[in-house]
Amino acid sequence: MEKLISEFSSGLFFWQTVIFVTLIFLLRKYAWKPILDAVNEREKSIRDSLNSAKEAKKEMENLQAENKKILQEARAESDAMINQAKQSGKDLVEEAKSDARSEAENILAQARTSIENEKRSALNEIKNQVADLSIDIASKVLEQELDDNKNHQDYIDKLLKEKKFDK
């Protein structure tokens, strides 16, 4: 009885090891590259969004400089127009600041939300695909009675070819 249990345990350990090595190989071959590509793409998208925000800030500074120049020219023209020009200039500056800030904040918020959603979606999709592939292969390998290593490898190759055509 103990001999039977020992033989069953060593056989089970062997098949578990084979399945684990196969699973690691499949993950390395099919999952890591898409994951890394998705992360790199998200990083690039974040960098682009930050650059857009910097450009929006520079544009806001340019608008402020132009507004100050307009305000100084209005003072030089006439004393009667000074009060009106000051008020108009201040209103214009505040409105431009408010609009620029609002637009920059909206761009950043949309970019962050979009990046986070795409990242979550891509990771969930990859996890689901890896889980489905692992479960399918493991269940088919366990169901198949295999006499030797060559039959086992042939069956795994067959399953991999089937999965390639399914997607």
Rosetta silent file (secondary structure, phi, psi, omega in degrees, C-alpha in Angstrom):
SEQUENCE: MEKLISEFSSGLFFWQTVIFVTLIFLLRKYAWKPILDAVNEREKSIRDSLNSAKEAKKEMENLQAENKKILQEARAESDAMINQAKQSGKDLVEEAKSDARSEAENILAQARTSIENEKRSALNEIKNQVADLSIDIASKVLEQELDDNKNHQDYIDKLLKEKKFDK
SCORE:     score description
SCORE:     0.000 S_00000001
   1 L     0.000  -44.507  179.596    0.000    0.000    0.000 S_00000001
   2 H   -66.007  -36.194  178.030    2.801    2.398    0.914 S_00000001
   3 H   -63.808  -42.574  178.355    4.626    1.524   -2.284 S_00000001
   4 H   -62.258  -44.003  178.560    1.502    2.343   -4.323 S_00000001
   5 H   -64.468  -41.992  179.824    1.100    5.682   -2.530 S_00000001
   6 H   -63.053  -44.491  178.519    4.795    6.454   -3.055 S_00000001
   7 H   -65.137  -40.798  178.210    4.579    5.650   -6.789 S_00000001
   8 H   -63.867  -42.280 -179.528    1.397    7.720   -7.137 S_00000001
   9 H   -65.158  -43.073 -179.747    2.997   10.666   -5.298 S_00000001
  10 H   -68.605  -36.875  176.322    6.140   10.609   -7.419 S_00000001
  11 H   -65.756  -42.566  178.676    4.047   10.354  -10.613 S_00000001
  12 H   -63.734  -42.768  178.536    1.823   13.190   -9.465 S_00000001
  13 H   -61.610  -42.310  179.126    4.862   15.283   -8.587 S_00000001
  14 H   -59.455  -48.143 -177.539    6.323   14.630  -12.033 S_00000001
  15 H   -69.002  -35.485  176.042    3.151   15.712  -13.854 S_00000001
  16 H   -63.437  -40.703  178.857    2.729   18.745  -11.637 S_00000001
  17 H   -65.023  -44.052  178.872    6.305   19.748  -12.436 S_00000001
  18 H   -61.855  -44.736 -179.859    5.750   19.240  -16.166 S_00000001
  19 H   -64.163  -42.895 -179.537    2.540   21.270  -16.086 S_00000001
  20 H   -63.300  -46.107  179.157    4.200   24.039  -14.063 S_00000001
  21 H   -61.599  -42.450  178.498    7.207   24.261  -16.425 S_00000001
  22 H   -62.183  -43.718  179.491    4.856   24.278  -19.411 S_00000001
  23 H   -62.547  -44.196  177.507    2.760   27.027  -17.847 S_00000001
  24 H   -60.969  -44.329  178.888    5.858   29.162  -17.130 S_00000001
  25 H   -59.724  -46.605 -179.130    7.028   28.655  -20.709 S_00000001
  26 H   -64.495  -42.673  177.843    3.641   29.673  -22.124 S_00000001
  27 H   -61.602  -44.153 -179.101    3.390   32.730  -19.901 S_00000001
  28 H   -64.320  -39.885 -176.071    6.866   33.839  -20.860 S_00000001
  29 H   -74.968  -39.226 -170.699    6.231   33.278  -24.553 S_00000001
  30 H  -111.433  -20.392 -172.395    2.739   34.769  -24.870 S_00000001
  31 H  -105.336  -40.048 -172.635    1.976   37.017  -21.902 S_00000001
  32 H   -64.316  -43.310 -178.842    5.054   39.004  -20.843 S_00000001
  33 H   -61.781  -47.563  177.221    5.644   40.819  -24.136 S_00000001
  34 H   -61.797  -37.307  178.700    2.053   42.103  -24.457 S_00000001
  35 H   -63.415  -49.148 -179.236    2.090   43.176  -20.813 S_00000001
  36 H   -64.055  -39.072  177.386    5.369   45.053  -21.211 S_00000001
  37 H   -62.155  -42.834 -179.894    4.204   46.611  -24.498 S_00000001
  38 H   -64.684  -42.297  179.011    0.996   47.826  -22.846 S_00000001
  39 H   -64.443  -42.715  179.044    2.899   49.300  -19.897 S_00000001
  40 H   -64.656  -38.416  178.482    5.362   51.057  -22.222 S_00000001
  41 H   -64.702  -41.369  178.660    2.506   52.426  -24.312 S_00000001
  42 H   -65.448  -39.578  178.872    0.798   53.775  -21.193 S_00000001
  43 H   -62.274  -42.512  177.863    4.065   55.354  -20.048 S_00000001
  44 H   -62.907  -41.684  179.444    4.445   57.094  -23.409 S_00000001
  45 H   -63.060  -40.186  177.668    0.853   58.297  -23.224 S_00000001
  46 H   -64.051  -45.540  178.649    1.472   59.730  -19.747 S_00000001
  47 H   -59.248  -43.924  179.309    4.616   61.506  -20.952 S_00000001
  48 H   -62.064  -40.213  179.104    2.705   62.973  -23.897 S_00000001
  49 H   -65.290  -40.911  178.111   -0.047   64.183  -21.577 S_00000001
  50 H   -65.364  -39.047  177.188    2.461   65.843  -19.268 S_00000001
  51 H   -64.511  -38.766  177.114    4.115   67.553  -22.234 S_00000001
  52 H   -62.740  -39.759  179.190    0.734   68.830  -23.380 S_00000001
  53 H   -65.520  -39.686  178.067    0.122   70.241  -19.913 S_00000001
  54 H   -64.170  -40.826  178.465    3.507   72.020  -19.975 S_00000001
  55 H   -64.636  -38.031  178.008    2.694   73.521  -23.364 S_00000001
  56 H   -65.342  -37.285  178.061   -0.657   74.711  -22.055 S_00000001
  57 H   -66.450  -42.865  177.844    1.109   76.354  -19.110 S_00000001
  58 H   -62.314  -40.751  178.915    3.569   78.106  -21.449 S_00000001
  59 H   -64.036  -38.131  177.263    0.690   79.320  -23.581 S_00000001
  60 H   -63.554  -41.368  178.436   -1.004   80.674  -20.461 S_00000001
  61 H   -64.875  -39.539  177.101    2.182   82.561  -19.551 S_00000001
  62 H   -63.462  -40.757  177.562    2.384   83.997  -23.076 S_00000001
  63 H   -63.032  -39.500  178.653   -1.235   85.131  -22.822 S_00000001
  64 H   -64.802  -41.343  179.516   -0.476   86.827  -19.518 S_00000001
  65 H   -64.528  -41.752  177.869    2.506   88.640  -21.021 S_00000001
  66 H   -63.423  -40.059  179.418    0.403   89.821  -23.964 S_00000001
  67 H   -63.776  -39.691  178.077   -2.301   91.057  -21.625 S_00000001
  68 H   -63.913  -40.919  179.447    0.201   93.096  -19.606 S_00000001
  69 H   -63.652  -44.671  178.550    1.546   94.702  -22.796 S_00000001
  70 H   -60.301  -40.605 -179.524   -1.981   95.620  -23.957 S_00000001
  71 H   -63.998  -41.176  178.581   -2.684   97.134  -20.561 S_00000001
  72 H   -66.746  -39.839  178.201    0.457   99.341  -20.696 S_00000001
  73 H   -64.602  -36.516  179.075   -0.371  100.609  -24.186 S_00000001
  74 H   -65.411  -37.307  178.487   -3.860  101.562  -23.051 S_00000001
  75 H   -63.793  -38.804 -176.854   -2.432  103.680  -20.186 S_00000001
  76 H   -69.216  -29.409 -175.507   -0.196  105.595  -22.580 S_00000001
  77 H   -67.942  -47.414 -176.785   -3.057  106.603  -24.925 S_00000001
  78 L  -167.075  150.024  178.746   -5.180  108.617  -22.541 S_00000001
  79 H   -70.639  -32.256 -178.732   -6.025  109.228  -18.927 S_00000001
  80 H   -68.137  -32.943 -177.284   -9.717  108.892  -19.644 S_00000001
  81 H   -88.043   -7.314 -175.755   -9.262  105.423  -21.099 S_00000001
  82 H   -60.700  -51.124 -177.322   -6.959  104.249  -18.263 S_00000001
  83 H   -61.435  -43.497  179.700   -9.716  103.170  -15.902 S_00000001
  84 H   -65.142  -43.369 -179.056  -11.643  101.451  -18.643 S_00000001
  85 H   -65.796  -39.744  178.477   -8.514   99.775  -20.051 S_00000001
  86 H   -60.763  -47.192 -178.905   -7.406   98.612  -16.591 S_00000001
  87 H   -62.828  -45.224  179.468  -10.784   97.063  -15.905 S_00000001
  88 H   -63.306  -43.197  179.412  -10.961   95.429  -19.321 S_00000001
  89 H   -62.545  -44.825  179.479   -7.395   94.164  -19.032 S_00000001
  90 H   -62.786  -43.396  178.476   -7.947   92.733  -15.579 S_00000001
  91 H   -61.653  -43.580 -179.334  -11.139   91.038  -16.681 S_00000001
  92 H   -64.272  -42.550  179.394   -9.440   89.638  -19.751 S_00000001
  93 H   -63.078  -46.767 -179.189   -6.452   88.371  -17.730 S_00000001
  94 H   -63.117  -41.597  179.400   -8.663   86.696  -15.134 S_00000001
  95 H   -65.647  -43.381  179.276  -10.843   85.132  -17.778 S_00000001
  96 H   -63.903  -42.128  177.703   -7.824   83.898  -19.742 S_00000001
  97 H   -61.894  -46.622 -178.517   -6.253   82.493  -16.551 S_00000001
  98 H   -62.529  -45.856  179.109   -9.477   80.832  -15.557 S_00000001
  99 H   -63.807  -44.011 -178.275  -10.046   79.382  -19.020 S_00000001
 100 H   -65.499  -43.806  177.657   -6.453   78.196  -19.350 S_00000001
 101 H   -62.004  -46.652 -179.124   -6.444   76.615  -15.896 S_00000001
 102 H   -60.464  -44.858 -179.675   -9.787   74.996  -16.520 S_00000001
 103 H   -65.642  -42.497  179.145   -8.705   73.662  -19.895 S_00000001
 104 H   -63.981  -42.480  178.934   -5.374   72.376  -18.551 S_00000001
 105 H   -64.975  -40.054  178.405   -7.103   70.664  -15.628 S_00000001
 106 H   -64.334  -43.753  179.499   -9.675   69.097  -17.951 S_00000001
 107 H   -61.182  -46.356 -179.757   -6.975   67.816  -20.307 S_00000001
 108 H   -64.031  -43.352 -179.229   -4.999   66.332  -17.418 S_00000001
 109 H   -64.043  -43.385  179.061   -8.066   64.772  -15.814 S_00000001
 110 H   -64.751  -41.180 -179.433   -9.228   63.232  -19.094 S_00000001
 111 H   -63.823  -45.887 -179.847   -5.740   61.931  -19.849 S_00000001
 112 H   -62.556  -44.516 -179.826   -5.358   60.374  -16.412 S_00000001
 113 H   -63.159  -46.096 -179.306   -8.795   58.785  -16.559 S_00000001
 114 H   -62.185  -45.149 -179.663   -8.256   57.477  -20.065 S_00000001
 115 H   -62.788  -45.363 -178.668   -4.832   56.064  -19.236 S_00000001
 116 H   -63.962  -42.795  179.327   -6.080   54.403  -16.076 S_00000001
 117 H   -64.401  -44.678  179.797   -9.096   52.887  -17.841 S_00000001
 118 H   -65.102  -39.614 -179.992   -7.025   51.570  -20.743 S_00000001
 119 H   -64.366  -46.810  179.065   -4.412   50.183  -18.385 S_00000001
 120 H   -60.888  -43.720 -178.758   -7.046   48.431  -16.258 S_00000001
 121 H   -63.359  -46.229 -179.291   -8.773   47.074  -19.348 S_00000001
 122 H   -63.824  -43.725 -179.943   -5.563   45.762  -20.895 S_00000001
 123 H   -65.438  -40.630  178.085   -4.410   44.106  -17.684 S_00000001
 124 H   -63.668  -41.885  179.916   -7.811   42.474  -17.119 S_00000001
 125 H   -63.509  -43.545 -179.943   -7.879   41.189  -20.679 S_00000001
 126 H   -65.220  -43.664  178.908   -4.376   39.759  -20.382 S_00000001
 127 H   -60.545  -44.161 -179.792   -5.168   38.136  -17.034 S_00000001
 128 H   -63.391  -42.530 -179.734   -8.329   36.553  -18.437 S_00000001
 129 H   -64.760  -43.102  179.674   -6.535   35.221  -21.501 S_00000001
 130 H   -64.288  -43.220 -179.508   -3.691   33.769  -19.418 S_00000001
 131 H   -64.322  -45.996  179.632   -6.132   32.167  -16.981 S_00000001
 132 H   -61.138  -46.001 -179.238   -8.284   30.682  -19.755 S_00000001
 133 H   -63.257  -43.562 -179.355   -5.260   29.326  -21.603 S_00000001
 134 H   -63.439  -44.926 -178.255   -3.760   27.866  -18.422 S_00000001
 135 H   -66.360  -43.689  179.634   -6.987   26.195  -17.366 S_00000001
 136 H   -60.765  -49.207 -176.901   -7.680   24.778  -20.827 S_00000001
 137 H   -66.331  -44.651 -178.817   -4.220   23.313  -21.246 S_00000001
 138 H   -62.452  -42.844 -178.839   -4.024   21.976  -17.695 S_00000001
 139 H   -68.328  -38.905  179.730   -7.413   20.301  -17.909 S_00000001
 140 H   -69.804  -36.884  178.537   -6.700   18.746  -21.300 S_00000001
 141 H   -66.552  -42.313 -179.345   -3.278   17.518  -20.198 S_00000001
 142 H   -68.699  -32.479 -179.780   -4.724   15.953  -17.059 S_00000001
 143 H   -73.628  -30.589 -176.271   -7.559   14.299  -18.993 S_00000001
 144 L   -78.657  129.620  174.702   -5.256   12.754  -21.554 S_00000001
 145 L   -88.266  120.443 -174.790   -3.615    9.498  -20.540 S_00000001
 146 L  -118.853  134.459 -177.215   -0.035    9.707  -21.707 S_00000001
 147 L   -86.839  -39.466 -177.171    2.417    6.821  -21.773 S_00000001
 148 L  -142.401  178.036 -175.816    5.675    8.637  -22.305 S_00000001
 149 H   -65.165  -36.491 -178.869    7.255   12.075  -22.637 S_00000001
 150 H   -64.418  -46.075  177.176    7.040   12.189  -26.453 S_00000001
 151 H   -60.091  -39.635  179.302    3.281   11.631  -26.437 S_00000001
 152 H   -62.411  -47.244  179.946    3.013   14.292  -23.758 S_00000001
 153 H   -65.066  -40.727  177.758    5.000   16.828  -25.794 S_00000001
 154 H   -60.619  -41.143 -179.585    3.035   15.985  -28.975 S_00000001
 155 H   -67.703  -40.531  177.651   -0.234   16.566  -27.136 S_00000001
 156 H   -63.499  -43.605  177.651    0.957   19.900  -25.721 S_00000001
 157 H   -60.000  -42.069  178.434    2.061   21.018  -29.201 S_00000001
 158 H   -60.711  -44.706  179.720   -1.352   20.025  -30.562 S_00000001
 159 H   -63.735  -40.193  178.922   -3.113   22.052  -27.846 S_00000001
 160 H   -63.916  -40.929  178.684   -0.934   25.082  -28.515 S_00000001
 161 H   -64.556  -39.320  178.242   -1.702   24.928  -32.246 S_00000001
 162 H   -62.533  -41.533 -178.484   -5.429   24.704  -31.458 S_00000001
 163 H   -68.883  -33.568  178.582   -5.215   27.772  -29.208 S_00000001
 164 H   -63.673  -37.835 -177.935   -3.360   29.765  -31.847 S_00000001
 165 H   -80.705  -24.852  178.697   -6.174   29.230  -34.327 S_00000001
 166 H   -65.049  -37.021 -174.598   -8.921   29.909  -31.750 S_00000001
 167 L   -83.371    0.000    0.000   -7.806   33.490  -31.213 S_00000001
